[in-house]
Amino acid sequence: MTTEAMKIKVAEMLKTTTEKLNARVFGLKLGDVCDRCGGCGEYSFNPTHGTKCFKCDGSGQTISNSLAGWKRIYNRAIQVKPYEIEAYLQDLRNRKNASGAFKTLHTAWKSANERIGMPKHFTLNSPQHSAFNAAIAPFSEKLSTLQYKKDSHNEVLAVLKEGLETIAKKEIELFGS
């Protein structure tokens, strides 16, 4: 069996394509433990990049593109239960959903800032501009944390709805738009 054939076999098992296979292997923690950092993703400190290990790019895992490397991954992958793969895929969907909601909220915030004449330099903010931004910040923070929470779809939609309503209310309340 060739390396490419083994990669295809693993990709089918993990319900992905060979193009996305490395990300799926890392996401399910099936890669080899990085022999530079010991799997923690950190190595010696440098002022530019902190302590990130450059061999594994901070993931703590590596993938050898040899046939032997893919056989090791295959042997780990056959132990992964279908429900574990589905849970991983649901987690990815939750992150994408929260990320999309965050972008929607941010776009609405930017549009409102353009309508109310938000200064380009934040040190020039009026008290009204500061109050407007402070009212929106909790929704952004909540959406950022929801992307890591399981089964958060309804909660994401509720936070997004409340955030958009708050933008509209605060715009009228503070600027009379």
C-alpha positions as CSV (number, residue, x, y, z in Angstrom):
1,M,0.0,0.0,0.0
2,T,1.3,3.5,-0.8
3,T,1.3,6.5,1.5
4,E,-1.4,8.2,-0.6
5,A,-3.6,5.1,-0.5
6,M,-3.2,5.0,3.3
7,K,-4.1,8.7,3.6
8,I,-7.3,8.1,1.5
9,K,-8.2,5.2,3.8
10,V,-7.8,7.4,6.9
11,A,-9.7,10.3,5.3
12,E,-12.6,8.0,4.6
13,M,-12.6,6.7,8.1
14,L,-12.6,10.2,9.6
15,K,-15.2,11.5,7.2
16,T,-13.1,14.1,5.4
17,T,-11.1,14.7,2.3
18,T,-7.3,14.3,1.9
19,E,-7.0,18.1,1.6
20,K,-8.5,18.6,5.1
21,L,-7.0,15.4,6.6
22,N,-4.2,17.0,8.5
23,A,-6.6,19.4,10.3
24,R,-9.0,16.5,11.2
25,V,-6.1,14.4,12.5
26,F,-4.9,17.3,14.7
27,G,-8.5,18.1,15.8
28,L,-9.1,14.5,16.9
29,K,-5.6,14.3,18.5
30,L,-4.4,11.4,16.3
31,G,-1.1,12.9,15.3
32,D,2.3,11.8,16.7
33,V,3.4,13.6,19.9
34,C,5.9,16.3,18.9
35,D,9.4,15.1,19.9
36,R,10.6,18.7,20.3
37,C,8.1,20.0,22.9
38,G,6.9,16.6,24.2
39,G,3.3,17.4,23.1
40,C,2.7,20.6,25.1
41,G,3.1,22.9,22.1
42,E,5.6,25.1,23.8
43,Y,9.4,25.3,23.8
44,S,12.0,28.0,24.6
45,F,10.9,31.6,24.8
46,N,11.7,34.2,22.2
47,P,10.4,37.8,22.3
48,T,8.7,37.6,18.9
49,H,6.7,34.4,19.2
50,G,6.6,33.6,22.9
51,T,7.0,30.0,23.8
52,K,5.3,28.4,20.7
53,C,7.1,25.3,19.4
54,F,8.0,25.7,15.8
55,K,8.1,22.0,14.9
56,C,4.5,21.4,15.7
57,D,3.3,25.1,15.3
58,G,2.0,24.9,18.9
59,S,-0.3,22.0,18.4
60,G,1.8,19.4,20.3
61,Q,1.4,17.0,17.4
62,T,3.2,16.2,14.2
63,I,2.4,14.1,11.1
64,S,5.0,12.1,9.4
65,N,4.2,11.9,5.7
66,S,5.8,8.4,5.4
67,L,3.8,5.3,5.1
68,A,4.8,4.2,8.6
69,G,3.5,7.5,10.0
70,W,0.2,7.2,8.3
71,K,-0.1,3.5,9.5
72,R,0.3,4.8,13.0
73,I,-2.4,7.4,12.5
74,Y,-4.6,4.7,10.9
75,N,-4.2,2.4,13.9
76,R,-5.3,5.3,16.2
77,A,-8.1,6.3,13.9
78,I,-9.7,2.8,14.0
79,Q,-10.1,3.2,17.7
80,V,-12.1,6.5,17.3
81,K,-15.8,5.9,17.8
82,P,-18.3,7.3,15.3
83,Y,-19.9,9.4,18.1
84,E,-16.5,11.0,18.8
85,I,-16.2,12.1,15.2
86,E,-19.8,13.4,15.3
87,A,-19.1,15.3,18.5
88,Y,-16.0,16.8,16.9
89,L,-17.9,17.8,13.8
90,Q,-20.7,19.4,15.9
91,D,-18.0,21.3,17.8
92,L,-16.7,22.7,14.5
93,R,-20.3,23.7,13.4
94,N,-20.8,25.5,16.8
95,R,-17.6,27.4,16.3
96,K,-18.5,28.4,12.7
97,N,-22.0,29.4,13.9
98,A,-20.7,31.6,16.7
99,S,-18.1,33.1,14.4
100,G,-20.7,34.0,11.8
101,A,-22.9,35.6,14.5
102,F,-19.9,37.5,15.8
103,K,-19.2,38.9,12.3
104,T,-22.8,39.9,11.9
105,L,-22.8,41.7,15.2
106,H,-19.5,43.4,14.3
107,T,-20.8,44.5,10.9
108,A,-23.9,46.0,12.5
109,W,-21.7,47.8,15.0
110,K,-19.5,49.2,12.3
111,S,-22.5,50.4,10.3
112,A,-23.9,52.1,13.3
113,N,-20.6,53.7,14.0
114,E,-20.5,55.1,10.5
115,R,-24.1,56.5,10.9
116,I,-23.3,58.2,14.2
117,G,-20.0,59.6,13.0
118,M,-17.6,57.6,15.2
119,P,-14.2,59.3,15.2
120,K,-11.5,57.3,13.4
121,H,-9.2,57.7,16.4
122,F,-10.7,56.2,19.6
123,T,-9.0,58.7,21.9
124,L,-11.3,61.3,20.4
125,N,-14.5,59.5,21.5
126,S,-17.2,61.5,23.1
127,P,-18.9,60.1,26.2
128,Q,-21.8,59.0,24.0
129,H,-19.5,57.0,21.7
130,S,-17.8,55.4,24.7
131,A,-21.2,54.5,26.2
132,F,-22.3,53.1,22.8
133,N,-19.3,50.8,22.5
134,A,-19.5,49.8,26.2
135,A,-23.1,48.6,25.6
136,I,-22.1,46.4,22.7
137,A,-18.9,44.9,24.2
138,P,-20.6,42.2,26.4
139,F,-22.3,40.7,23.4
140,S,-19.1,40.4,21.5
141,E,-17.4,38.8,24.5
142,K,-20.3,36.3,25.0
143,L,-20.2,35.3,21.3
144,S,-16.5,34.8,21.5
145,T,-16.9,32.3,24.4
146,L,-19.9,30.5,22.9
147,Q,-17.9,29.2,20.0
148,Y,-16.2,26.8,22.4
149,K,-19.5,25.7,24.1
150,K,-21.2,22.5,23.0
151,D,-24.8,22.7,21.7
152,S,-24.8,26.5,21.7
153,H,-26.8,27.2,18.5
154,N,-30.0,28.6,20.2
155,E,-27.9,30.6,22.7
156,V,-25.8,32.1,19.9
157,L,-29.0,33.2,18.1
158,A,-30.4,34.7,21.3
159,V,-27.2,36.7,22.0
160,L,-27.0,37.9,18.4
161,K,-30.6,39.0,18.5
162,E,-30.2,40.8,21.8
163,G,-26.9,42.4,20.6
164,L,-28.5,43.7,17.4
165,E,-31.5,45.1,19.3
166,T,-29.1,46.8,21.8
167,I,-27.2,48.4,18.9
168,A,-30.5,49.9,17.5
169,K,-31.7,51.0,21.0
170,K,-28.4,52.6,22.0
171,E,-28.1,54.4,18.7
172,I,-31.5,56.0,19.1
173,E,-31.0,56.6,22.8
174,L,-27.6,58.2,22.6
175,F,-27.7,59.9,19.1
176,G,-31.3,60.2,18.2
177,S,-30.9,58.4,14.9
